[in-house]
Amino acid sequence: MNILSIQSSVVYGHVGNSAAVFPLQRLGVEVWPINTVHFSNHTGYGSWGGAVLPTPVVEDIVRGLSERGVLEQCDGLLSGYMGDVSLGRVILDVVQRVRALHPSAAYCLDPVMGDTDRGFYVRPGISELMRDEGLPLATIITPNQFELEFLAGHPVVDLESTMAAVNHLRDRGPRVVLVTSLSRADSDPDLIEVFAADEQSAYLIATPRLPLSVNGAGDATAAIFFAHWLTGIPLAVALEKTVNSLFAVLALTAEKNAREIQLIGAQDQIANPPTRFKAVKIR
């Protein structure tokens, strides 16, 4: 299985491709990473070194791949943080180019744009690009609750509004919606939920809230879920494998009181997920 992953990259820590590539490889996936930025560390530290790759450089990398004749071997494309609108359009163009060569290629759009605590943190136009142009192209979309509310255009506060928002997104194009972090007024506040739905069914899986605040967990979640889904296993199984792996990563991160998610330390749980948490069918 071959996945082309177009995301940011850091030297120290795990966000973007630095959070997605290793878990994918640990799951036996051949990953072709295109880095849109290359920073010393993620920007949550307040200072960093490095640079954003100019859009023409990214386009030239894609051209080189095309000349190798490998784009038609791409089974899936994964994208996350988009630095600006021009880069976002390049990513969406790559999706269309790959599908022209390999029509069944899946596209997983992780619509990184903001969160409940910080609001929007992307440049102007990115959120609208994802909603208006990215969403219709996506096979899978993996928003957090804040991003789900923006994409659907209404608040998500309970199970009913969650279902309505997810159905709205699916009506726009994606076959699968994975809500990576859900906090409902009608659920246990000590739990955090992940929600997944496709054309046949919908599932919830809940885990305890852990005492940590880290970057990159959503990036790893999208990558791991995408890899499992591409194997053709049932939605509930893909959800369970993903959540159990990520909880193991985050539990180790909390145990070590670490600033960066512990992907290397928990790699065995990524490759062979435990079965601590089970998905509950709600539709």
Secondary structure, 3 states (H helix, E strand, C coil): CEEEEEEEEECCCCCCHHHHHHHHHHCCCEEEEEEEEEECCCHHHCCCCEEECCHHHHHHHHHHHHHHCCHHHCCEEEECCCCCHHHHHHHHHHHHHHHHHCCCCEEEECCCCEECCCEECCCCCHHHHHHHHHHHHCCEECCCHHHHHHHHCCCCCCHHHHHHHHHHHHHCCCCEEEEEEECCCCCCCCEEEEEEECCCCEEEEEEECCCCCCECHHHHHHHHHHHHHHCCCCHHHHHHHHHHHHHHHHHHHHHCCCCECCCCCCHHHHHCCCCCCCCEECC
